[in-house]
């Protein structure tokens, strides 16, 4: 269990809680390529077009939550999943896991 937060200036903060190799809080500045990849993915997604949950009724599957904070209007969208996401969201999730690792 972990949280990964990426800020507009490229700062990434990883907080490992359970069942991960690194427990604790770690941070790094994303390089330009990493940050551009994340920014392009986040801004190309039509967040309001997706359901807030893609859950299957299978006990003990790990749950991922993608959260997006829109600075312009202070809105937040959170999408939970324990199964396959739509392709755009799946790609973003994959990018986040790469950064977390």
C-alpha positions in Angstrom: 0.0 0.0 0.0 1.4 3.4 -1.0 0.6 6.9 -2.1 2.3 8.6 -5.0 1.7 12.3 -5.4 3.1 14.3 -8.3 3.0 18.1 -8.2 3.0 20.6 -11.0 6.7 21.4 -10.5 7.7 17.8 -11.1 8.1 16.8 -7.4 7.1 13.2 -6.8 6.5 12.1 -3.2 6.2 8.3 -2.5 4.8 7.2 0.8 5.2 3.4 1.3 2.9 2.0 4.0 2.6 -1.8 3.6 3.5 -4.6 1.3 6.1 -2.5 -0.6 9.9 -2.7 -0.7 10.3 0.8 0.7 8.4 1.9 3.8 8.4 5.6 4.6 8.4 8.8 2.7 10.7 9.4 -0.3 10.8 12.2 -2.9 12.5 13.1 -6.1 12.2 15.6 -8.9 11.0 14.0 -12.1 13.3 14.6 -15.1 11.8 16.5 -18.1 10.9 13.3 -20.0 9.2 11.7 -17.0 7.3 14.8 -16.2 6.2 15.5 -19.7 4.9 11.9 -20.1 2.8 12.3 -16.9 1.6 15.8 -17.9 0.6 14.7 -21.4 -1.3 11.6 -20.1 -3.1 13.5 -17.3 -4.2 16.4 -19.6 -5.3 14.2 -22.4 -7.8 12.3 -20.2 -11.4 13.5 -20.2 -11.7 12.7 -16.4 -15.5 13.4 -16.3 -16.2 10.7 -19.0 -15.2 7.8 -16.7 -17.0 6.0 -13.9 -15.6 6.5 -10.4 -15.2 2.8 -9.8 -14.1 -0.2 -11.9 -14.4 -2.9 -9.2 -15.0 -6.6 -9.5 -16.6 -8.5 -6.8 -13.6 -10.7 -6.0 -12.3 -10.6 -2.4 -8.7 -9.6 -1.7 -7.8 -8.0 -5.0 -5.6 -5.0 -4.6 -7.3 -1.7 -5.1 -5.7 1.3 -7.0 -7.0 4.8 -6.8 -6.1 7.4 -9.4 -6.9 10.9 -8.1 -6.8 14.1 -10.2 -6.9 17.6 -8.6 -7.8 20.4 -11.0 -6.1 23.5 -9.7 -8.2 25.8 -11.8 -11.5 25.0 -10.1 -10.3 23.0 -7.0 -12.2 19.9 -8.1 -11.1 16.4 -7.3 -11.9 13.2 -9.2 -11.0 9.8 -7.8 -11.3 6.6 -9.7 -10.9 3.2 -7.9 -10.1 -0.1 -9.6 -9.3 -3.6 -8.8 -9.6 -4.8 -12.4 -8.9 -3.5 -15.9 -9.3 0.2 -16.5 -10.2 1.9 -19.8 -7.0 2.1 -22.0 -6.2 5.8 -21.2 -6.5 5.3 -17.5 -4.6 2.0 -17.7 -1.7 3.8 -19.4 -1.6 6.5 -16.8 -1.7 3.9 -14.0 1.2 2.1 -15.6 3.2 5.3 -15.8 2.5 6.0 -12.1 3.6 2.5 -11.1 6.9 3.0 -13.1 7.5 6.2 -11.2 6.7 4.6 -7.9 9.2 1.8 -8.5 
